[in-house]
Amino acid sequence: MSDHELLLSDAEREALSELGQVQALPPQLVLVVDDDDDTRDVLAQILALHGIECLQADSAMGAMLQLRANRGIGLLITDLRMGPESGLDLIREVRESERAALPIIIISGDASVKDAITAMHLSVVDFLLKPIDLDLLVRLAREELGLI
């Protein structure tokens, strides 16, 4: 036995061995953020019908708390117009965090060209206008999660 193996108990060596065998799964959850309960629920239900598990948040602050707590989130879908922080504020905060590489899709019923340009500069996957093309949303989500 090597010196480091002598320092560990049999149970610790077994636990370490099991950790080494665990394959890291890619993040599979979608976080849907919208301050409108009905919109948020419908989006999550539609994604769930297509086999995509969702978490929900009703604000940018709630979204950041979930992103920090759950590494299984592999995609963020956020509304643009929310209060007190907007979807763009949320995206900026994500891009400055340890989750900076997270794929993000923006949805909006009221967006200007300036908003769309700003979003694209923040490296979002897409900017979808309401009414949302649900087939496109599902396809984008599946692509970003590696399910296609």
C-alpha positions, 0 to 999 in steps of 0.5 A: 500500500502507498503512503496515502492509502495508509492514511485512509480507512477502508470506507474512505478508500471505497467512497473515493473509488466510487467517486472516481467511477461516477460520470458527470452528467451534463446539466439537464435543467432549464430555469424559466424566469418570468414575473408573470406566473401564467406565462412562466407556468405555461412555458415550463409545462410545454417544455416538460411535455417535451421531456425537459425538466424545468425550475422556475423563478419570478425575478432576477434575484430568485433566478440568481439564487437558483443558479448559484444553488443548482449546477444542474441548470443548463439553460436559462430562459428569461423574460425581458421585461420584469421588475425590479430587475430586467431580463437584461440585468439578469443576463449581465449578472449571469455573465459576470458570475461563475455561470458566465457560459450558461446558454440564455434565451430571451423572450419578450412581448415588447422589445426594441431593436436596441434591446435585441442588439444589447442581448446579442452583445451579451451572447444570448442563444436567441431572442424570441418575440411573443407570441413565442414559436413554441416548436422553435423554443423546444428545439433550441432548448433541446439543442442547448441541453444536448438532447438532440 
